[in-house]
Amino acid sequence: MAHFAKPAEGSWTEHYPELGTGPVNYEDSISPAWYERERDAIFTRTWLSIGRVEQLPRVGSYFTKEIHAARTSIVVVRAADGSLRAFHNMCRHRGNKLVWQDFPREETSGTCRQFTCKYHGWRYDLEGQLTFIQQESEFFDVDKADYPLVGVQVDVWAGFIFVNLDAGNTTSLREFLAELGAGLEDYPFDKMTQVTTYRAEIASNWKLFIDAFMEFYHAPVLHMKQAVSEESSKLASFGYEGLHYEIKGPHGMISSWGGMSPPKDLSMVKPVERALRSGLFGPWDAPDIGELPPGVNPSQSRVWGEDSFLFFPNFMVLIWKPNWYLTYHYWPTSHNTHTFECSLGFVPPRNARERLAQELAASTFKEYSLQDGNTLEATQTALESRVVTEFPLCDQEIMIRHLHKAVRDAVLAHEGRASETPVRVGSRPSSTAARA
């Protein structure tokens, strides 16, 4: 496979010697104590992607986000001046959740002129200022100016809304996303407003699902039956090798072949895909979205089909050659459960055939995702037995090494530790990596 742009010397992994090449340990994915440390070190201190600007089209538009790992609920609103504001979703009177509908643990959205607490009727404007106290004269020298909603840092990158719960954070969103973010920022996400979303509760650690989507080594085996028999045999025979891998700080990306639309041989795909001119890689008739930004297809491979970007800790963006995109979010709810969210963004269809092509792509993706999720629950239960504690990884699984190391580094940096004794995660350096 001469078209794969592998480094001139050694493997991809060996070009990042800090990752090591030895077996890895997954105690970080099965330890309740380690999960509590992640909550404090990562999810309360890192920029987190929670939505898109299209969700807040006008003044007063709002949505809430439950962030279990950070032990909080957030409300984001478009204020009177058109800016975005974010607050902890809590009334300053008795601590009641401020914005919710029938079920307080469920997320909600809508449009309003002010926020009113269901418990005692305190009101706040769109800038978070307290404007009304029920029976204010009953209180003791209370000053409404002293009780605004507790604000949260909020910023926007490429139309994606991020918050940072750390009031002392001084790293801007763009500084945090760094080179990988800058290289992708000009992708026309704003043109792809036909959105389909999925949400599922997964019985596995959040990092294990990211592991599954940051390597395609599994694809020829796990997803074999999704292709016609002849194509399945080809996939199993050739296996998989990525086009490009890149690590920048805690973030990383993998570039892949695929997404050939339409395929050179129509017998390679199922009849419904031939009829609707669509499939897992998206609709075959790609819309014109202009020139792609420099961060996409960094190896400039002629067989490029898709790029997967992981922005630490839990936000993935997938750019597909037929000009559509996916996002994944992995929201931890315990050491061995998480909520998986997916959005598929397409350029709005011009007719019914284009809409059906998009729907087939979304449905096909859902089937593949269910296969991945089912496998992860099996992985979680087996890991928790601790019968085996170290596992070898191949060169195509470099991003797995990187994610677990990035998490470990963040936890230890927060705790001011130079080494970790009780819970060892990541991989030990091999002799080859140590010499590199």
GUNU-671887 format. One line per 3 residues: their letters; for each residue z, x, y of C-alpha. Coordinates in nm, 2 decimals. Example, Ala and Ser with C-alpha at 12.3 -4.5 7.8 and 13.67 -1.06 7.14 Angstrom:
// GUNU-671887
as> 0.78/1.23/-0.45  0.71/1.37/-0.11
//
This chain:
// GUNU-671887
mah> 0.00/0.00/0.00  -0.12/0.24/0.26  -0.09/-0.01/0.55
fak> 0.29/0.01/0.55  0.41/0.22/0.84  0.71/0.39/0.67
pae> 0.87/0.69/0.84  0.70/1.02/0.79  1.00/1.16/0.59
gsw> 1.24/0.99/0.36  1.32/0.62/0.33  1.40/0.37/0.61
teh> 1.77/0.39/0.53  1.78/0.77/0.53  1.66/0.76/0.89
ype> 1.99/0.60/0.98  2.23/0.84/0.81  2.54/0.67/0.96
lgt> 2.47/0.38/0.72  2.49/0.59/0.40  2.29/0.52/0.08
gpv> 2.57/0.47/-0.17  2.70/0.15/-0.32  2.85/-0.11/-0.09
nye> 3.17/-0.31/-0.11  3.19/-0.68/-0.01  3.56/-0.72/0.05
dsi> 3.47/-0.82/0.41  3.31/-1.13/0.27  3.59/-1.24/0.04
spa> 3.91/-1.15/0.22  4.09/-1.42/0.42  4.28/-1.15/0.61
wye> 3.96/-0.97/0.71  3.81/-1.30/0.83  4.10/-1.35/1.07
rer> 4.04/-1.00/1.21  3.67/-1.09/1.27  3.77/-1.40/1.46
dai> 3.98/-1.20/1.70  3.75/-0.90/1.73  3.40/-1.06/1.74
ftr> 3.38/-1.43/1.80  3.62/-1.44/2.09  3.47/-1.13/2.26
twl> 3.09/-1.13/2.20  2.80/-1.30/2.36  2.72/-1.61/2.14
sig> 2.40/-1.81/2.15  2.49/-2.18/2.16  2.18/-2.37/2.27
rve> 1.87/-2.39/2.49  1.80/-2.49/2.85  1.58/-2.78/2.73
qlp> 1.90/-2.95/2.62  2.01/-2.97/2.98  1.71/-3.10/3.17
rvg> 1.88/-3.26/3.47  2.20/-3.25/3.68  2.48/-3.39/3.47
syf> 2.32/-3.31/3.13  2.58/-3.16/2.90  2.65/-3.07/2.53
tke> 2.95/-2.95/2.34  2.97/-2.67/2.09  3.25/-2.63/1.83
iha> 3.32/-2.26/1.77  3.57/-2.27/1.48  3.58/-1.90/1.44
art> 3.70/-1.87/1.80  3.94/-2.16/1.77  3.78/-2.35/2.06
siv> 3.54/-2.61/2.18  3.30/-2.55/2.47  3.12/-2.79/2.70
vvr> 2.81/-2.67/2.89  2.68/-2.87/3.18  2.41/-2.85/3.45
aad> 2.60/-2.86/3.77  2.50/-3.03/4.10  2.34/-2.71/4.23
gsl> 2.12/-2.68/3.92  2.32/-2.39/3.77  2.47/-2.39/3.43
raf> 2.85/-2.40/3.39  3.06/-2.37/3.07  3.42/-2.46/3.01
hnm> 3.68/-2.48/2.74  3.66/-2.84/2.63  4.03/-2.92/2.72
crh> 4.20/-3.14/2.97  4.46/-2.95/3.19  4.71/-3.23/3.16
rgn> 4.82/-3.25/2.80  4.56/-3.04/2.62  4.35/-3.33/2.49
klv> 3.99/-3.25/2.40  3.80/-3.36/2.71  3.45/-3.44/2.60
wqd> 3.40/-3.62/2.27  3.27/-3.96/2.13  3.40/-4.14/1.82
fpr> 3.50/-3.83/1.63  3.68/-3.55/1.81  3.56/-3.28/1.57
eet> 3.19/-3.36/1.61  2.96/-3.22/1.87  2.81/-3.45/2.13
sgt> 2.57/-3.45/2.42  2.47/-3.68/2.71  2.45/-3.71/3.09
crq> 2.74/-3.79/3.33  2.85/-3.76/3.69  3.20/-3.65/3.59
ftc> 3.42/-3.58/3.29  3.70/-3.82/3.23  3.98/-3.76/2.98
kyh> 4.02/-4.04/2.73  4.40/-3.99/2.71  4.53/-4.04/3.07
gwr> 4.21/-4.06/3.28  4.22/-3.73/3.46  3.87/-3.66/3.60
ydl> 3.67/-3.34/3.67  3.35/-3.28/3.85  3.05/-3.10/3.71
egq> 3.18/-2.77/3.86  3.51/-2.82/3.66  3.73/-2.91/3.95
ltf> 4.00/-3.16/3.90  3.92/-3.46/4.13  4.16/-3.74/4.01
iqq> 4.50/-3.77/3.86  4.62/-4.11/3.74  4.94/-4.20/3.92
ese> 4.94/-3.87/4.11  5.25/-3.96/4.30  5.45/-3.95/3.98
ffd> 5.40/-3.58/3.95  5.61/-3.31/4.11  5.42/-3.13/4.40
vdk> 5.10/-3.11/4.19  4.80/-2.96/4.36  4.47/-3.06/4.20
ady> 4.32/-2.72/4.30  4.56/-2.55/4.06  4.42/-2.73/3.76
plv> 4.04/-2.68/3.72  3.88/-2.66/3.37  3.91/-2.32/3.22
gvq> 3.57/-2.15/3.28  3.37/-1.95/3.03  3.10/-1.69/3.11
vdv> 2.76/-1.84/3.06  2.41/-1.68/3.09  2.05/-1.74/2.98
wag> 1.81/-1.51/2.80  1.45/-1.63/2.73  1.58/-1.99/2.76
fif> 1.86/-1.94/2.51  2.21/-2.02/2.65  2.49/-1.77/2.57
vnl> 2.86/-1.78/2.63  3.12/-1.51/2.62  3.48/-1.63/2.56
dag> 3.63/-1.30/2.67  3.74/-1.34/3.04  3.76/-0.97/3.08
ntt> 3.41/-0.90/2.95  3.21/-0.68/3.19  2.90/-0.63/2.97
slr> 2.61/-0.85/3.09  2.41/-1.05/2.84  2.10/-0.84/2.90
efl> 2.30/-0.52/2.86  2.43/-0.65/2.53  2.09/-0.76/2.39
ael> 1.95/-0.42/2.51  1.61/-0.30/2.39  1.55/-0.55/2.12
gag> 1.62/-0.83/2.36  1.41/-0.69/2.64  1.11/-0.65/2.40
led> 1.12/-1.01/2.30  1.23/-1.18/2.62  0.88/-1.26/2.74
ypf> 0.78/-1.45/2.43  0.68/-1.81/2.54  0.97/-2.00/2.38
dkm> 0.94/-2.25/2.67  0.60/-2.36/2.54  0.74/-2.46/2.20
tqv> 0.94/-2.77/2.28  0.85/-2.97/1.96  1.17/-2.89/1.78
tty> 1.30/-2.98/1.43  1.66/-2.89/1.34  1.86/-2.86/1.02
rae> 2.23/-2.82/0.96  2.41/-2.75/0.64  2.76/-2.66/0.52
ias> 2.74/-2.36/0.30  3.01/-2.24/0.06  2.97/-1.87/0.13
nwk> 3.08/-1.61/0.38  2.86/-1.62/0.70  2.74/-1.26/0.65
lfi> 2.61/-1.33/0.30  2.35/-1.58/0.44  2.24/-1.33/0.70
daf> 2.20/-1.08/0.43  1.97/-1.31/0.25  1.74/-1.36/0.55
mef> 1.74/-1.00/0.66  1.56/-0.88/0.34  1.26/-1.01/0.15
yha> 1.32/-0.81/-0.16  1.44/-1.14/-0.32  1.13/-1.35/-0.23
pvl> 0.90/-1.27/-0.52  1.17/-1.37/-0.76  1.38/-1.65/-0.61
hmk> 1.09/-1.83/-0.45  0.83/-1.77/-0.72  0.79/-2.13/-0.82
qav> 0.71/-2.24/-0.47  0.36/-2.08/-0.50  0.08/-2.17/-0.74
see> 0.11/-1.99/-1.07  -0.16/-1.72/-1.00  -0.01/-1.63/-0.67
ssk> 0.34/-1.62/-0.82  0.22/-1.36/-1.07  0.08/-1.15/-0.79
las> 0.40/-1.16/-0.59  0.61/-1.07/-0.90  0.37/-0.78/-0.98
fgy> 0.35/-0.62/-0.63  0.70/-0.69/-0.52  0.79/-0.65/-0.15
egl> 0.80/-0.38/0.11  0.86/-0.43/0.48  0.63/-0.31/0.76
hye> 0.90/-0.19/1.00  1.28/-0.18/1.04  1.46/-0.11/1.36
ikg> 1.83/-0.08/1.45  1.95/-0.08/1.81  2.33/-0.08/1.84
phg> 2.47/-0.38/1.66  2.13/-0.56/1.65  1.84/-0.51/1.41
mis> 1.50/-0.64/1.31  1.26/-0.64/1.01  0.89/-0.68/1.04
swg> 0.70/-0.83/0.75  0.35/-0.90/0.62  0.25/-1.26/0.54
gms> 0.17/-1.56/0.75  -0.20/-1.53/0.69  -0.33/-1.86/0.82
ppk> -0.55/-1.99/0.67  -0.52/-1.78/0.35  -0.83/-1.60/0.24
dls> -0.84/-1.78/-0.09  -0.75/-2.15/-0.06  -0.67/-2.16/-0.44
mvk> -0.36/-1.96/-0.36  -0.19/-2.26/-0.21  -0.10/-2.61/-0.31
pve> -0.33/-2.92/-0.25  -0.10/-3.07/0.01  -0.12/-2.74/0.21
ral> -0.50/-2.74/0.19  -0.51/-3.10/0.31  -0.28/-3.05/0.60
rsg> -0.37/-2.69/0.68  -0.01/-2.58/0.68  0.27/-2.44/0.47
lfg> 0.58/-2.21/0.48  0.42/-1.97/0.73  0.34/-2.26/0.97
pwd> 0.03/-2.46/1.07  -0.29/-2.26/1.00  -0.45/-2.35/1.33
apd> -0.24/-2.14/1.57  -0.22/-2.26/1.94  -0.31/-2.02/2.22
ige> 0.01/-1.89/2.37  -0.12/-1.58/2.54  -0.04/-1.21/2.48
lpp> 0.26/-1.13/2.27  0.54/-0.92/2.42  0.58/-0.56/2.31
gvn> 0.88/-0.62/2.09  0.67/-0.83/1.85  0.49/-0.66/1.56
psq> 0.62/-0.32/1.67  0.42/-0.13/1.41  0.10/-0.30/1.52
srv> 0.01/-0.37/1.16  -0.31/-0.55/1.09  -0.14/-0.75/0.81
wge> 0.17/-0.85/1.02  0.29/-1.20/0.97  0.65/-1.23/1.09
dsf> 0.94/-1.06/1.27  1.31/-1.13/1.21  1.55/-1.03/1.49
lff> 1.92/-1.04/1.43  2.12/-1.04/1.75  2.48/-0.96/1.66
pnf> 2.68/-1.13/1.54  2.52/-1.45/1.42  2.19/-1.54/1.60
mvl> 1.85/-1.48/1.44  1.51/-1.53/1.59  1.20/-1.53/1.37
iwk> 0.85/-1.50/1.53  0.56/-1.61/1.32  0.20/-1.50/1.35
pnw> 0.06/-1.86/1.37  0.25/-1.89/1.70  0.57/-2.07/1.63
ylt> 0.93/-1.96/1.59  1.26/-2.02/1.40  1.62/-1.97/1.50
yhy> 1.92/-1.94/1.26  2.28/-1.96/1.36  2.57/-1.89/1.11
wpt> 2.90/-2.03/1.23  3.20/-1.93/1.02  3.45/-2.19/0.93
shn> 3.66/-1.99/0.68  3.63/-1.66/0.49  3.41/-1.83/0.23
tht> 3.24/-2.12/0.42  3.02/-2.15/0.72  2.79/-2.39/0.90
fec> 2.42/-2.30/0.89  2.19/-2.42/1.17  1.82/-2.39/1.19
slg> 1.57/-2.49/1.46  1.19/-2.47/1.43  0.99/-2.46/1.75
fvp> 0.63/-2.55/1.78  0.38/-2.61/2.07  0.38/-2.99/2.11
prn> 0.10/-3.14/1.89  -0.21/-3.29/2.04  -0.27/-3.54/1.76
are> -0.14/-3.68/1.44  -0.29/-3.42/1.22  -0.12/-3.14/1.41
rla> 0.21/-3.32/1.39  0.18/-3.36/1.02  0.10/-2.99/0.98
qel> 0.42/-2.91/1.17  0.62/-3.15/0.96  0.49/-2.99/0.64
aas> 0.59/-2.65/0.76  0.94/-2.78/0.84  0.98/-2.95/0.51
tfk> 0.85/-2.65/0.32  1.10/-2.42/0.50  1.38/-2.66/0.41
eys> 1.31/-2.62/0.04  1.31/-2.25/0.06  1.63/-2.25/0.26
lqd> 1.80/-2.47/0.00  1.71/-2.22/-0.27  1.87/-1.94/-0.06
gnt> 2.18/-2.14/0.01  2.24/-2.24/-0.35  2.21/-1.88/-0.46
lea> 2.46/-1.77/-0.20  2.73/-2.00/-0.33  2.69/-1.84/-0.67
tqt> 2.72/-1.50/-0.50  3.04/-1.60/-0.33  3.21/-1.72/-0.64
ale> 3.11/-1.41/-0.84  3.22/-1.17/-0.57  3.56/-1.34/-0.54
srv> 3.63/-1.25/-0.90  3.64/-0.88/-0.80  3.52/-0.79/-1.15
vte> 3.27/-0.56/-0.98  3.35/-0.42/-0.64  3.06/-0.18/-0.56
fpl> 2.70/-0.27/-0.55  2.38/-0.06/-0.51  2.13/-0.15/-0.24
cdq> 1.76/-0.06/-0.22  1.57/0.07/0.08  1.45/-0.29/0.16
eim> 1.81/-0.39/0.21  1.89/-0.16/0.50  1.98/-0.45/0.73
irh> 2.26/-0.55/0.49  2.42/-0.21/0.52  2.38/-0.23/0.90
lhk> 2.53/-0.58/0.95  2.84/-0.51/0.75  2.89/-0.17/0.92
avr> 2.84/-0.33/1.27  3.10/-0.60/1.18  3.34/-0.33/1.06
dav> 3.29/-0.11/1.36  3.35/-0.41/1.60  3.68/-0.50/1.42
lah> 3.81/-0.14/1.41  3.71/-0.08/1.77  3.89/-0.39/1.89
egr> 4.20/-0.28/1.69  4.18/0.08/1.82  4.16/0.22/1.47
ase> 3.96/0.52/1.36  3.96/0.44/0.99  4.03/0.15/0.76
tpv> 4.25/0.16/0.46  4.35/-0.19/0.33  4.00/-0.34/0.33
rvg> 3.70/-0.11/0.29  3.37/-0.25/0.38  3.02/-0.11/0.41
srp> 2.89/0.18/0.21  3.01/0.53/0.15  2.77/0.80/0.26
sst> 2.55/0.96/-0.01  2.50/1.33/-0.03  2.15/1.29/0.10
aar> 2.27/1.09/0.40  2.55/1.33/0.47  2.30/1.62/0.49
a> 2.05/1.43/0.71
//
